[in-house]
């Protein structure tokens, strides 16, 4: 579970079957894509949805204090999750931190910085995005300032900083990308690969520090009192509950984005881009999905071969 598995074409049917199961986190981007298409239909016929104050506007508290800093919330939950997985070995936690570093780099390169403007900003500019002077009449000083700096702005952020209006271009939804990316990383790392069935156990090396011969992934198997088992499982269950609360808020905010902002293709491309990291890093080619079932199947196959 901790390290990468060698790729195998024989695993492709199982990958497809597990990834499309109803309890797979990949249901989230699929559902979001369907929702993006459905909510766009009324707007094509009747115009945009009316905004709900403090809920759907850009200044809504949930948008300002949740979505805008969603990766900060993701990081906090990730740290809390790793600390709560007390049944994980040191090697398992190291792999978790490595995947977090890769997930952060993926988010930064796409949305924040790529040796200058981010990749999404570059895509927007390369597909026709330009900085235009506001339509209302401006002072000669502002017009001179805009002509000197604003007109050459390469990103929507820099354009707005100089008082301009960014127009055209394919603006991939950063909200959809970030929320889907965050959700999949948290759900795969701590729910799918959290090894819930062993949440009450502790690595044998941690239980007996003096035993240097214990393997890092072996667990202490002494009988545990039911009350003690419940107490040991509590950190894991608390982390999963916190992630579920984050997931509900994220999906609610994503529904608002799909209904009120961007075009259908921009939102769907944001969902796809947000899915790519998990599709590669958490693929069964690299990490086995549902390790308990895979281990049981392997044990049953070995027993049948012995007979």
Protein Blocks (a to p, Z undefined) as FASTA:
>chain_A
ZZccdddfklmmmmmmmmmpmkbfklmmmmmmmmmmmmmmmmmmnopadddehklmmklm
klmmmmmmmmmmmmmmmmmmmmmmmmbcfklmmmmmmmmmmmmmmmmmmmmoggiaafkl
mmmmmnopacdddfbdcdfklmmmmmmmmmmpcbfklmmmnopaceejidddfklmmmmm
mmmmmmmmmmmmnommlmmpccfklmmmmlmkbcfkbccfbdcdfklmmmmmmmmmmmmm
mmmmmmmmmmmmmmmmmmmgocfklmmmmmmmmmmmmmmmmpmklpcghkllmmmmmmmm
mmmmmZZ
